[in-house]
Amino acid sequence: MARPIKDTPIIWGKDAKRLTEAMENVQPLSKEKREEMKKAYEWFKSRAKFPVV
């Protein structure tokens, strides 16, 4: 029988403030960066020895 999953801990203090600020100031990726990341993903996916969906 599987063990139950524990609740996610609540963050407080500086960590909570930093997370809130990061969530409010999201900067979209440039097309160039997105393409670079996609190429890297495809490279790793082509060399994977296990099924990648």
C-alpha positions, 0 to 999 in steps of 0.5 A: 500500500502506498504512503499518503502524500504529505501537504506542501509546507507553507513558506514564510518570511523572506522566502515568501516575499521573494516568491511573491515578487517573482510571481508578480514580475514574470518576464516572458522569454524571447523567441531566440531563447525559446528556440535555443531551449527547444533545440536543447530539448530535442537534442536530449530527447534524440539521445534518450535511452528511455521513452520520452513523451 
